[in-house]
Structure formats: C-alpha cells, structure tokens
C-alpha cells in the first residue's frame, strides 16, 4: 500500500469514492443476510475526570493552611523589623521669617523687572 501523503488529490478523491461504495455494498449485504458482520462504531469519548467534594475540600483546606503560615510569617518579620516613627522636622519661627523675606524679595525683583520692560 502506498503512503497517503504521496497520493495526488484526484487519487485521494477516487479512493474516498471507492470506500463509500464498499461501505454502501456492505450495508446492503448485511441487510440481505442479516447482520453477521460486526458493525464498527465510533469509540465513545472518554469522560473527563472530576474531583469529589471531599477531595476539593481537602485541597482547599491545605491551601488555606499554607497561606495562613505565609501570613503569620510575614507578621512576625514585620513586627521584628518595625522601627519607631521618625520625629517630624519642625522649622523655627526665625527660619520661617527668613525664608519668607527672601521669597518676597525675589518676587519684588521679578515684578520690578516686568514693570521696567513696559
């Protein structure tokens, strides 16, 4: 028998037609003589395997236990490395006044430059 990959499309069509004729004649023969020849049926598709409710519950419980361990480990390391809050930096009144005077001088200079250009 020749390899199917080496056949031309015309040869494949002819082979398919001959096979159809053979099947039709076989059915006709079985009808006359009774079904002495075994009828070939397509195989049933295999059923997908599922998981029982008990199995799902066991997997869920194991996952919850794993995550609980992870979460407790995180809180333990967080509490060990917790640092006290830094003291907020506060500026003295004299420093604030000094910055305010410098800012007002800058803006006055900019205003005077604009007025001088007009």
C-alpha positions in Angstrom: 0.0 0.0 0.0 1.3 3.4 -1.0 1.8 6.2 1.5 -1.3 8.5 1.6 1.0 11.6 1.6 2.3 10.7 -1.8 -1.1 10.5 -3.5 -2.5 13.2 -5.6 -5.8 14.9 -4.8 -7.5 13.1 -7.7 -6.3 9.7 -6.4 -7.5 10.6 -2.8 -10.9 11.6 -4.2 -11.2 8.3 -6.1 -10.1 6.3 -3.1 -12.7 8.0 -0.9 -15.4 7.3 -3.5 -14.4 3.6 -3.7 -14.5 3.4 0.1 -18.0 4.9 0.2 -19.2 2.3 -2.4 -17.7 -0.5 -0.4 -19.5 0.7 2.8 -22.8 1.0 0.9 -22.4 -2.5 -0.6 -21.5 -3.9 2.8 -24.6 -2.4 4.4 -26.8 -3.8 1.6 -25.2 -7.2 2.0 -25.8 -7.1 5.8 -29.5 -6.2 5.1 -29.9 -9.2 2.9 -28.1 -11.8 5.0 -28.7 -10.3 8.4 -26.1 -8.5 10.4 -23.5 -11.3 10.5 -20.6 -8.8 10.1 -19.7 -6.7 13.1 -20.7 -3.1 12.7 -17.9 -0.7 13.5 -19.0 2.1 15.8 -17.0 5.2 16.8 -15.4 5.0 20.2 -17.2 6.8 22.9 -15.4 9.9 24.1 -13.8 9.4 27.5 -15.4 11.1 30.4 -13.4 13.9 32.0 -12.3 13.0 35.4 -13.6 15.2 38.1 -12.8 15.7 41.8 -15.1 14.6 44.5 -16.4 17.2 47.0 -14.2 15.6 49.7 -11.2 16.0 47.5 -11.9 19.6 46.8 -12.4 20.3 50.5 -9.1 18.7 51.3 -7.2 20.7 48.7 -9.0 23.9 49.9 -8.1 23.2 53.5 -4.4 22.6 52.6 -4.2 25.8 50.6 -5.7 27.8 53.4 -3.2 26.3 55.9 -0.3 27.2 53.6 -1.5 30.8 53.2 -2.1 31.1 57.0 1.6 30.0 57.5 2.8 32.6 55.0 0.7 35.4 56.6 1.9 34.6 60.1 5.5 34.5 58.9 5.0 38.0 57.4 3.6 39.5 60.5 6.4 38.1 62.7 9.1 39.5 60.5 7.2 42.8 60.2 6.9 43.2 64.0 10.6 42.4 64.5 11.8 45.0 62.0 9.3 47.7 62.9 11.1 50.9 63.7 9.8 53.7 65.8 8.3 56.6 63.7 10.7 59.3 62.9 10.3 62.6 64.7 8.8 65.2 62.4 11.1 68.0 61.4 9.9 71.4 62.6 11.2 74.7 61.4 11.8 77.5 63.9 9.9 80.8 63.6 13.1 82.7 62.8 13.9 80.3 59.9 10.3 80.7 58.5 10.6 84.5 58.7 14.0 84.5 56.9 12.6 82.3 54.1 9.5 84.5 53.8 11.6 87.7 53.5 13.8 86.0 50.8 10.8 84.9 48.8 9.2 88.4 48.9 12.4 89.9 47.7 12.6 87.5 44.8 9.0 88.3 43.8 9.6 92.1 44.1 12.6 91.8 41.8 10.5 89.9 39.2 7.7 92.5 39.5 10.1 95.4 39.0 11.7 93.7 36.0 8.2 93.4 34.4 7.3 97.0 35.1 10.6 98.2 33.8 10.0 96.4 30.4 6.6 98.0 29.8 
